[in-house]
């Protein structure tokens, strides 16, 4: 008995299956399976995770195609063709998958410690008026930060993160708020120089 060759669908193909089913619910899973030359169970599993496949953007797939073609030219590969399932097959062949980079260990206070600190803070602030009690926090854009996930064969150890950033400080009390304060940390790329104070 002949066994059917295993077909690996790309993320965009899975998205197209979900889109076809959404546009035309009368399409049966068997019809979709025949069109894409996969098992009915494969289509069923894809449709179960349709929310995931709808988040895949066309631009992501185009970027991968561009880089694959670029490297093929660099290595003088004449007969290279990027098919829909090529990337999925390549990753499976070489055991590539996404890993989250290990981050530096951070100490977090326990829930009990936070409760005790809150009680102590309430006692400390009792003599003050509400308008004199301010809360402020800063947030920032780490514009040189590398992605936390990488494509690799094995888990990758973390390293010190790039700290170049633009910081924003916001503060408020029960009655009013301060204007937003901005400050810049370390060297800022010239593209962002027009946003300096």
Secondary structure by P-SEA (a helix, b strand, c coil): cccccbbbbcaaaaaaaaaaaaacccccaaaaaaaacccaaaaaaaaaaaaaaaaccaaaaaaaaaaaaaaaaaacccccccccaaaaaaaaaabbbbbcccccbbbbbcaaaaaaaaaaaaaaacccccccbbbbbbbbbcccccccccccccbbbbccccccbbbbbbbbcccccccbbbbbccccccccccccc
